[in-house]
Amino acid sequence: MAGFFDKERTIAGPGFNRWLVPPAALAIHLCIGMAYGFSVFWLPLSKALGIKEAIKCGPEVGFWAELFTTSCDWKISTLGWMYTLFFVLLGSSAALWGGWLERAGPRKAGVVSAVCWCGGMLLSALGVYLHQFWLMILGSGVIGGVGLGLGYISPVSTLIKWFPDRRGMATGMAIMGFGGGAMIGSPLAADLMKNFASPTDVGVAQTFVVMALVYFVFMMAGALTYRVPETGWKPAGWTPPPAQVNNAMITQRHVHVSKVWGIPQFWLVWMVLCMNVSAGIGVIGMSSPMLQEVFGGSLIGVTQKFGELDKTQLAAIATVAAGFTALLSLFNIGGRFFWASLSDKLGRKLTYVVFFVLGGAMYFSVPGSAAAGSIVLFVGAFCVILSMYGGGFATVPAYLADLFGTQMVGAIHGRLLTAWATAGILGPVIVNYMREYQLGLGIPREQVYNQTMYILVGMLVIGLICNLLIKPVADKHFMTPEELAHEKRLAHEKAAASEVGASGVVNDHSVSPVLVVLAWLAVGLPLAWGIYRTLLSVAKFFH
């Protein structure tokens, strides 16, 4: 008999409703998506000992000493290393264990992800309590980063197999959750810290514990709801287009994950994702200071430039800029579903052409709209850019399935996420260091981002060229029928539902529509609350 978490136990019976799988994926992605919102903890943690004012470390306390010190507070720049580790570990763990995930199945991967992500937060809570930053690095940074990687790719292969007719839409629904995770987690964390704060405690440790427990319930519910279709399953009434009529970029065959490192198309898609993400992620990190420095007092109806404002005025424009950042997060999450769904109509290659051509035009327009003092055009350009940043993440799994087949697409996607880890370093470095370099040359603050925008246009041009070079994968790279059959045996896939039922592996009767509605409400209501809280911040920008 198969173990409860084994893949055999997750093969769906004939009555299973495929629309139960996307909310299971969303339950996991909405939790791990809080990685984007961890900066909400930096300011309170930087005063964990001093409470009202940070107890600064002396010059003798370097980075390594800061990992173990209990006598002074951590610097925000030191805390930021957790954020870097999240995305480095996400990419590397997804690449390392993607092949295991395909064989173990989404349920086991989802459970491991829940244990790592939530266990990491509990270890971080202990680190805050003991004031040991190395425990936080180990907990959320390393162990949590592994949970991020496994949780992120856990539904990809499964959703693509359940929705062969709507690959882009299916992955867009799940990856939309990762973009929306911080929308729920950040205001929730802020409310919890406010509730737990006292004259002797900033309330972060207790917040970590509560959020870890809540996330664990949601993630386990998602993992246990996962089902995989039996081999050869198709949606009722849908037949794959004949190969000769079908889009030449969509294969009916399958590539083994061990071969992708040597296939040119993989590296071209790698560059496509890296350039798209690098351009977007650098802007996300600097969106608030960029708006403030470019428009200065005009954000609150005064004529002074940024360097001429007093403290009250600076606080007022910071509030407006926070609304701008919230607006970008809405376009980031909306773009994930919109562009991925649209790619089912346009095709993946053409969708990325739109990303690079339209995105390049938007970046190119930014210096002009800034010089003209047009806040509307400036903000509009970045809203479109961030929608395509999110859309790039959500569309790429379907692109990989088109090129390399669906059998091992989750593992291949895991290896591709090394492009995200690279972009997570490249994008912010370009934007931040170019800003410092421009300031060092004495260029006015409102103009320091102009050259950066043109560099980002150049990166999108590189991405466009790589995308245009992508052709169908050569026959020699695909698995033979014998290799494919062997891989399916390793993955414990059964050819017929009767085998599954006879062994007692799964017992899915017809799933009630009420259960499907309840599953969607369980993820939809928290997401709606997060969007509502974000809209409150956006209102400050328009006000």
C-alpha positions as CSV (number, residue, x, y, z in Angstrom):
1,M,0.0,0.0,0.0
2,A,1.2,3.5,-0.8
3,G,1.9,5.9,2.0
4,F,-0.6,8.7,2.6
5,F,1.7,11.3,1.1
6,D,2.8,9.3,-2.0
7,K,1.9,10.2,-5.5
8,E,-0.3,7.1,-6.0
9,R,-2.6,8.4,-3.2
10,T,-3.2,11.6,-5.2
11,I,-4.4,10.2,-8.5
12,A,-7.9,11.5,-9.0
13,G,-10.9,9.2,-9.5
14,P,-13.4,9.8,-12.3
15,G,-15.7,12.1,-10.2
16,F,-13.0,14.6,-9.3
17,N,-13.6,18.3,-10.3
18,R,-10.5,19.9,-11.7
19,W,-11.6,23.3,-10.5
20,L,-10.7,22.2,-6.9
21,V,-6.9,22.2,-7.8
22,P,-6.4,25.9,-8.5
23,P,-7.6,27.0,-5.0
24,A,-5.3,24.3,-3.5
25,A,-2.4,25.9,-5.3
26,L,-3.5,29.4,-4.3
27,A,-3.7,28.3,-0.6
28,I,0.1,27.5,-0.8
29,H,1.1,30.5,-3.0
30,L,-0.8,33.1,-0.9
31,C,1.2,31.9,2.1
32,I,4.7,31.7,0.7
33,G,4.0,35.0,-1.2
34,M,4.6,36.8,2.1
35,A,8.3,36.6,1.2
36,Y,7.6,39.8,-0.9
37,G,6.2,41.5,2.2
38,F,8.9,40.6,4.8
39,S,10.2,44.2,4.7
40,V,7.3,45.1,7.0
41,F,9.3,43.5,9.8
42,W,12.6,45.4,9.1
43,L,11.9,48.7,11.0
44,P,10.5,47.0,14.2
45,L,13.3,44.4,14.2
46,S,15.9,47.2,13.9
47,K,14.6,48.4,17.3
48,A,14.0,45.0,18.9
49,L,16.2,45.9,21.9
50,G,15.8,49.7,22.1
51,I,12.0,49.6,21.3
52,K,11.6,53.3,20.8
53,E,15.1,54.0,19.4
54,A,17.6,51.5,18.0
55,I,20.6,50.7,20.1
56,K,23.4,51.1,17.5
57,C,26.3,48.7,17.3
58,G,29.8,50.1,17.6
59,P,32.3,50.1,14.7
60,E,33.9,47.0,16.1
61,V,30.7,45.0,15.4
62,G,30.9,43.8,11.8
63,F,28.4,41.7,9.9
64,W,29.6,38.4,11.4
65,A,29.5,39.8,14.9
66,E,26.0,41.1,14.2
67,L,24.8,37.5,13.7
68,F,25.5,36.7,17.3
69,T,25.4,40.0,19.2
70,T,22.8,40.4,22.0
71,S,23.8,43.9,23.1
72,C,22.8,46.1,20.1
73,D,20.1,46.2,17.4
74,W,20.4,44.9,13.9
75,K,20.8,47.3,11.0
76,I,18.1,47.3,8.3
77,S,20.8,46.6,5.7
78,T,21.7,43.4,7.6
79,L,18.1,42.3,7.9
80,G,17.8,42.7,4.2
81,W,20.0,39.7,3.7
82,M,17.0,37.5,4.6
83,Y,15.2,39.0,1.6
84,T,18.1,38.2,-0.7
85,L,18.3,34.6,0.6
86,F,14.6,34.0,0.0
87,F,15.0,34.4,-3.8
88,V,18.5,32.8,-4.1
89,L,17.2,29.7,-2.1
90,L,13.9,29.7,-4.0
91,G,15.7,29.4,-7.4
92,S,18.4,27.0,-6.2
93,S,16.1,24.7,-4.2
94,A,13.5,24.6,-7.1
95,A,16.3,23.6,-9.5
96,L,17.9,21.1,-7.1
97,W,14.7,19.2,-6.1
98,G,12.4,19.8,-9.1
99,G,13.1,16.3,-10.4
100,W,12.2,14.8,-7.0
101,L,9.0,16.7,-7.0
102,E,7.9,15.2,-10.3
103,R,8.2,11.7,-8.9
104,A,7.1,12.5,-5.3
105,G,4.0,14.4,-6.5
106,P,2.5,17.8,-5.4
107,R,1.1,16.6,-2.1
108,K,4.4,15.5,-0.6
109,A,6.1,18.6,-2.0
110,G,3.4,20.8,-0.6
111,V,3.7,19.2,2.9
112,V,7.5,19.6,2.9
113,S,7.0,23.2,1.7
114,A,4.6,23.9,4.6
115,V,6.9,22.3,7.2
116,C,9.9,24.3,5.9
117,W,8.2,27.7,5.4
118,C,6.2,27.6,8.7
119,G,8.9,25.9,10.7
120,G,11.4,28.5,9.4
121,M,9.1,31.2,10.7
122,L,8.9,29.5,14.1
123,L,12.7,29.3,14.2
124,S,12.9,33.0,13.3
125,A,10.5,33.8,16.2
126,L,13.0,32.0,18.5
127,G,15.8,34.1,16.9
128,V,14.0,37.3,17.7
129,Y,13.2,36.2,21.2
130,L,16.9,35.3,21.8
131,H,18.1,38.2,19.7
132,Q,20.2,35.8,17.5
133,F,20.2,36.8,13.9
134,W,21.8,33.6,12.7
135,L,18.7,31.7,13.8
136,M,16.6,34.0,11.7
137,I,18.9,33.5,8.7
138,L,18.8,29.8,9.2
139,G,15.0,29.7,9.8
140,S,13.3,32.0,7.3
141,G,16.3,32.6,5.0
142,V,17.6,29.0,4.4
143,I,14.9,26.6,5.6
144,G,12.1,29.0,4.6
145,G,13.8,29.6,1.3
146,V,13.7,25.8,0.5
147,G,10.0,25.8,1.4
148,L,9.6,28.8,-1.0
149,G,11.2,26.9,-3.9
150,L,9.2,23.7,-3.4
151,G,5.9,25.5,-2.7
152,Y,6.3,27.7,-5.8
153,I,6.8,24.9,-8.3
154,S,4.6,22.3,-6.6
155,P,1.4,23.0,-8.5
156,V,2.9,23.9,-11.9
157,S,3.1,20.5,-13.5
158,T,-0.2,19.4,-12.0
159,L,-2.2,22.4,-13.1
160,I,-0.8,22.1,-16.7
161,K,-1.9,18.5,-16.8
162,W,-5.4,19.4,-15.5
163,F,-5.8,22.3,-17.9
164,P,-4.2,21.2,-21.2
165,D,-6.8,23.5,-22.9
166,R,-5.9,26.6,-20.8
167,R,-2.3,26.2,-19.7
168,G,-1.6,29.9,-19.3
169,M,-4.7,30.6,-17.3
170,A,-4.1,27.7,-15.0
171,T,-0.6,28.6,-14.0
172,G,-1.6,32.3,-14.0
173,M,-4.2,31.6,-11.3
174,A,-1.6,29.9,-9.0
175,I,1.3,32.3,-9.6
176,M,-1.2,35.2,-9.1
177,G,-1.3,34.0,-5.5
178,F,2.4,34.4,-5.0
179,G,2.1,38.0,-6.1
180,G,-0.9,38.5,-3.8
181,G,0.7,36.9,-0.7
182,A,2.2,40.1,0.5
183,M,-1.1,41.9,0.0
184,I,-2.6,39.8,2.7
185,G,0.5,39.1,4.8
186,S,1.8,42.7,5.1
187,P,-1.3,44.3,6.6
188,L,-1.9,41.2,8.7
189,A,1.6,41.4,10.1
190,A,1.3,45.1,10.8
191,D,-2.0,44.5,12.7
192,L,-0.5,41.6,14.7
193,M,2.6,43.6,15.6
194,K,0.5,46.5,16.7
195,N,-1.6,44.1,18.9
196,F,1.4,42.4,20.5
197,A,3.6,45.4,20.9
198,S,4.3,46.5,24.5
199,P,6.7,48.9,26.3
200,T,9.3,46.1,26.4
201,D,8.6,44.3,23.1
202,V,8.0,45.2,19.4
203,G,5.8,42.2,18.9
204,V,7.6,40.5,16.0
205,A,8.3,37.1,17.6
206,Q,4.6,36.6,18.5
207,T,3.6,37.7,15.0
208,F,5.9,35.1,13.5
209,V,4.3,32.4,15.7
210,V,0.7,33.3,14.8
211,M,1.4,33.7,11.1
212,A,3.3,30.4,11.0
213,L,0.4,28.5,12.6
214,V,-2.2,30.2,10.3
215,Y,-0.1,29.5,7.2
216,F,0.5,25.9,8.2
217,V,-3.2,25.2,8.3
218,F,-3.8,26.8,4.9
219,M,-0.7,25.2,3.3
220,M,-1.6,21.7,4.6
221,A,-5.2,22.1,3.4
222,G,-3.9,23.0,0.0
223,A,-1.3,20.2,-0.1
224,L,-3.9,17.6,0.9
225,T,-6.4,18.8,-1.7
226,Y,-3.9,18.3,-4.5
227,R,-4.8,15.6,-7.0
228,V,-3.1,14.5,-10.2
229,P,-5.0,13.3,-13.3
230,E,-4.5,9.7,-14.5
231,T,-2.3,9.3,-17.6
232,G,-4.1,10.3,-20.8
233,W,-6.9,12.2,-19.0
234,K,-8.5,15.0,-21.1
235,P,-11.3,17.5,-20.2
236,A,-14.7,16.4,-21.3
237,G,-15.4,17.5,-24.9
238,W,-11.9,18.7,-25.6
239,T,-9.6,17.0,-28.1
240,P,-6.0,18.2,-28.8
241,P,-5.6,19.8,-32.2
242,P,-3.9,17.5,-34.7
243,A,-0.1,17.9,-34.8
244,Q,-0.1,19.2,-38.3
245,V,-2.7,21.9,-37.6
246,N,-1.4,22.7,-34.1
247,N,1.0,25.6,-33.4
248,A,4.5,24.4,-34.3
249,M,5.8,25.8,-31.0
250,I,3.6,23.4,-29.0
251,T,5.0,19.8,-28.8
252,Q,3.1,16.7,-28.0
253,R,6.3,14.9,-26.9
254,H,8.4,15.3,-23.7
255,V,12.0,16.2,-22.8
256,H,13.7,14.7,-19.7
257,V,14.8,17.3,-17.2
258,S,18.4,16.0,-17.2
259,K,18.8,17.1,-20.8
260,V,17.6,20.7,-20.6
261,W,21.0,22.2,-19.6
262,G,22.2,21.2,-23.0
263,I,19.3,22.5,-25.1
264,P,19.6,26.0,-26.6
265,Q,15.9,26.8,-26.2
266,F,16.2,26.4,-22.5
267,W,18.9,29.0,-22.2
268,L,17.1,31.3,-24.5
269,V,14.0,31.1,-22.3
270,W,16.3,31.5,-19.3
271,M,17.6,34.8,-20.7
272,V,14.0,35.9,-21.6
273,L,12.9,35.4,-18.0
274,C,16.1,36.9,-16.5
275,M,15.9,40.1,-18.6
276,N,12.2,40.6,-18.0
277,V,12.5,40.0,-14.2
278,S,15.7,42.1,-13.8
279,A,14.1,45.1,-15.4
280,G,11.0,44.8,-13.2
281,I,12.5,43.8,-9.9
282,G,15.0,46.6,-9.8
283,V,12.1,49.1,-10.1
284,I,10.0,47.4,-7.4
285,G,12.7,47.9,-4.8
286,M,13.1,51.6,-5.7
287,S,9.6,52.6,-6.6
288,S,8.9,54.7,-3.5
289,P,12.1,56.8,-3.4
290,M,12.1,57.1,-7.2
291,L,8.6,58.8,-7.2
292,Q,9.6,61.0,-4.3
293,E,12.9,62.2,-5.8
294,V,11.6,62.7,-9.3
295,F,8.5,64.7,-8.4
296,G,9.3,66.1,-5.0
297,G,6.8,68.6,-3.7
298,S,4.5,68.4,-6.7
299,L,3.1,65.2,-5.2
300,I,1.5,67.4,-2.5
301,G,0.9,70.5,-4.5
302,V,4.0,72.6,-3.7
303,T,6.8,73.7,-6.0
304,Q,9.9,72.7,-4.0
305,K,12.2,69.9,-5.1
306,F,12.9,66.8,-3.0
307,G,16.0,68.3,-1.3
308,E,14.1,71.5,-0.4
309,L,11.3,69.9,1.6
310,D,11.0,69.9,5.4
311,K,10.3,66.9,7.6
312,T,6.5,67.3,7.5
313,Q,6.4,67.6,3.7
314,L,8.8,64.6,3.4
315,A,6.4,62.5,5.5
316,A,3.5,63.6,3.4
317,I,5.1,62.6,0.1
318,A,6.3,59.3,1.6
319,T,2.6,58.5,2.3
320,V,1.7,59.3,-1.4
321,A,4.6,57.2,-2.5
322,A,3.4,54.3,-0.4
323,G,0.1,54.5,-2.3
324,F,2.1,54.3,-5.6
325,T,3.9,51.2,-4.4
326,A,0.5,49.6,-3.4
327,L,-0.9,50.5,-6.9
328,L,2.1,48.7,-8.5
329,S,1.4,45.6,-6.4
330,L,-2.2,45.5,-7.7
331,F,-0.9,45.6,-11.3
332,N,1.7,43.0,-10.5
333,I,-0.9,40.5,-9.3
334,G,-3.5,41.4,-11.9
335,G,-1.0,41.1,-14.7
336,R,-0.2,37.5,-13.7
337,F,-3.7,36.3,-14.5
338,F,-4.4,38.7,-17.4
339,W,-1.3,38.1,-19.5
340,A,-1.0,34.4,-18.7
341,S,-4.7,33.9,-19.8
342,L,-4.1,36.1,-22.9
343,S,-1.1,34.0,-23.9
344,D,-3.5,31.0,-24.4
345,K,-4.9,33.1,-27.3
346,L,-1.8,34.9,-28.6
347,G,0.7,32.2,-28.0
348,R,3.6,32.4,-25.5
349,K,6.2,33.7,-28.0
350,L,4.0,36.6,-29.2
351,T,3.1,37.5,-25.6
352,Y,6.7,37.9,-24.7
353,V,7.2,40.0,-27.8
354,V,4.5,42.3,-26.4
355,F,6.3,42.4,-23.0
356,F,9.6,43.5,-24.5
357,V,8.3,45.9,-27.1
358,L,5.7,47.6,-25.0
359,G,7.8,47.4,-21.9
360,G,10.8,49.0,-23.7
361,A,8.5,51.8,-25.0
362,M,7.3,52.4,-21.4
363,Y,10.8,52.6,-19.9
364,F,11.9,54.8,-22.8
365,S,9.0,57.2,-22.1
366,V,9.8,57.6,-18.4
367,P,12.5,60.3,-18.6
368,G,10.3,62.3,-20.9
369,S,7.2,62.1,-18.7
370,A,9.4,63.0,-15.6
371,A,10.8,66.0,-17.4
372,A,7.4,67.2,-18.4
373,G,6.2,66.8,-14.8
374,S,3.4,64.4,-15.9
375,I,2.7,62.2,-12.9
376,V,-0.1,60.4,-14.7
377,L,2.1,59.3,-17.6
378,F,5.0,58.3,-15.3
379,V,2.7,56.2,-13.0
380,G,0.8,54.7,-15.9
381,A,4.1,53.5,-17.5
382,F,5.2,51.7,-14.4
383,C,1.7,50.2,-13.9
384,V,1.9,48.6,-17.3
385,I,5.6,47.5,-16.7
386,L,4.7,45.8,-13.4
387,S,1.7,44.0,-15.0
388,M,4.1,42.5,-17.5
389,Y,6.7,41.7,-14.8
390,G,4.0,39.6,-13.1
391,G,2.8,38.3,-16.4
392,G,6.3,37.1,-17.3
393,F,6.4,34.8,-14.2
394,A,2.9,33.4,-14.9
395,T,3.4,32.8,-18.6
396,V,6.7,31.1,-18.5
397,P,5.5,27.7,-17.1
398,A,3.1,27.3,-20.0
399,Y,6.0,28.4,-22.4
400,L,8.1,25.6,-21.0
401,A,5.3,23.1,-21.4
402,D,4.8,24.1,-25.0
403,L,8.5,23.6,-25.8
404,F,9.5,20.7,-23.6
405,G,6.2,18.8,-23.0
406,T,4.3,18.3,-19.8
407,Q,5.8,15.2,-18.3
408,M,8.6,17.0,-16.4
409,V,7.6,20.6,-16.8
410,G,7.6,21.2,-13.0
411,A,11.3,20.1,-12.7
412,I,12.3,22.1,-15.8
413,H,10.5,25.2,-14.4
414,G,12.5,24.6,-11.2
415,R,15.8,24.8,-13.1
416,L,14.6,27.9,-14.9
417,L,14.0,29.7,-11.7
418,T,17.8,30.1,-11.3
419,A,17.1,33.0,-13.8
420,W,15.0,34.6,-11.1
421,A,17.7,34.2,-8.5
422,T,20.2,35.8,-10.9
423,A,17.7,38.6,-11.7
424,G,17.1,39.2,-8.0
425,I,20.7,40.3,-7.7
426,L,21.3,41.9,-11.1
427,G,18.2,44.2,-11.3
428,P,18.6,45.9,-7.9
429,V,22.3,46.2,-8.3
430,I,21.9,48.0,-11.7
431,V,19.2,50.4,-10.4
432,N,20.8,51.1,-7.0
433,Y,24.4,51.5,-8.1
434,M,23.5,53.6,-11.2
435,R,21.5,55.9,-8.9
436,E,24.5,56.3,-6.5
437,Y,26.9,56.8,-9.5
438,Q,24.6,59.5,-11.0
439,L,24.3,61.3,-7.6
440,G,28.1,61.1,-7.3
441,L,28.4,63.0,-10.6
442,G,26.3,65.8,-9.1
443,I,23.3,65.1,-11.3
444,P,20.0,66.5,-9.8
445,R,17.9,63.9,-7.9
446,E,15.0,64.2,-10.3
447,Q,17.3,63.1,-13.2
448,V,19.3,60.3,-11.6
449,Y,17.1,57.6,-13.0
450,N,17.1,58.6,-16.6
451,Q,20.2,56.7,-17.6
452,T,18.9,53.6,-15.7
453,M,15.7,53.6,-17.7
454,Y,17.7,53.5,-21.0
455,I,19.9,50.6,-19.6
456,L,16.7,48.7,-18.7
457,V,15.4,49.3,-22.3
458,G,18.7,47.7,-23.5
459,M,18.1,44.6,-21.3
460,L,14.6,44.3,-22.7
461,V,16.0,44.4,-26.2
462,I,18.3,41.5,-25.3
463,G,15.3,39.6,-24.0
464,L,13.4,40.4,-27.2
465,I,16.3,39.0,-29.4
466,C,16.5,35.8,-27.3
467,N,12.7,35.3,-27.6
468,L,12.7,35.8,-31.3
469,L,15.5,33.1,-31.6
470,I,13.4,30.5,-29.9
471,K,12.4,27.7,-32.3
472,P,10.8,24.3,-31.7
473,V,13.0,21.8,-29.9
474,A,14.9,19.3,-32.1
475,D,13.7,15.7,-32.2
476,K,16.9,14.4,-30.7
477,H,16.2,16.0,-27.4
478,F,12.9,14.3,-26.7
479,M,12.4,11.0,-24.8
480,T,11.8,7.9,-26.8
481,P,8.5,6.0,-26.1
482,E,10.5,3.5,-24.0
483,E,12.2,6.3,-21.9
484,L,8.9,8.0,-21.4
485,A,7.2,4.8,-20.2
486,H,10.1,4.2,-17.8
487,E,9.8,7.8,-16.4
488,K,6.1,7.3,-15.9
489,R,6.7,4.1,-14.0
490,L,9.2,5.9,-11.8
491,A,6.6,8.6,-11.2
492,H,4.0,5.9,-10.1
493,E,1.5,6.9,-12.7
494,K,-1.3,4.4,-13.4
495,A,-2.7,3.9,-16.9
496,A,-6.2,3.3,-15.8
497,A,-8.5,4.5,-13.0
498,S,-9.6,0.9,-12.4
499,E,-6.1,0.0,-11.2
500,V,-6.2,2.9,-8.8
501,G,-9.6,2.0,-7.4
502,A,-8.7,-1.7,-7.1
503,S,-5.7,-0.9,-5.0
504,G,-7.6,1.4,-2.8
505,V,-5.2,4.2,-3.6
506,V,-7.8,6.9,-4.1
507,N,-11.6,7.1,-3.6
508,D,-12.8,10.3,-5.2
509,H,-16.5,10.2,-5.8
510,S,-18.3,13.0,-7.6
511,V,-17.2,16.3,-6.0
512,S,-20.0,18.5,-4.9
513,P,-20.1,22.0,-6.5
514,V,-20.6,23.3,-3.0
515,L,-17.2,22.0,-1.9
516,V,-15.6,23.7,-4.9
517,V,-17.3,27.0,-4.0
518,L,-16.2,26.7,-0.4
519,A,-12.6,26.1,-1.5
520,W,-12.6,29.2,-3.7
521,L,-14.1,31.2,-0.8
522,A,-11.4,30.0,1.5
523,V,-8.7,31.6,-0.7
524,G,-10.8,34.3,-2.3
525,L,-12.0,36.0,0.9
526,P,-8.4,36.6,2.3
527,L,-7.3,37.8,-1.1
528,A,-10.3,40.2,-1.3
529,W,-9.4,41.5,2.2
530,G,-5.8,42.0,1.1
531,I,-6.9,43.9,-2.1
532,Y,-9.2,46.1,0.0
533,R,-6.4,47.0,2.4
534,T,-4.1,47.7,-0.6
535,L,-6.8,49.9,-2.2
536,L,-6.9,52.0,1.0
537,S,-3.2,52.7,0.5
538,V,-3.8,53.4,-3.2
539,A,-6.5,56.0,-2.2
540,K,-3.8,58.0,-0.5
541,F,-1.9,58.3,-3.8
542,F,-4.9,59.6,-5.7
543,H,-5.9,61.9,-2.8
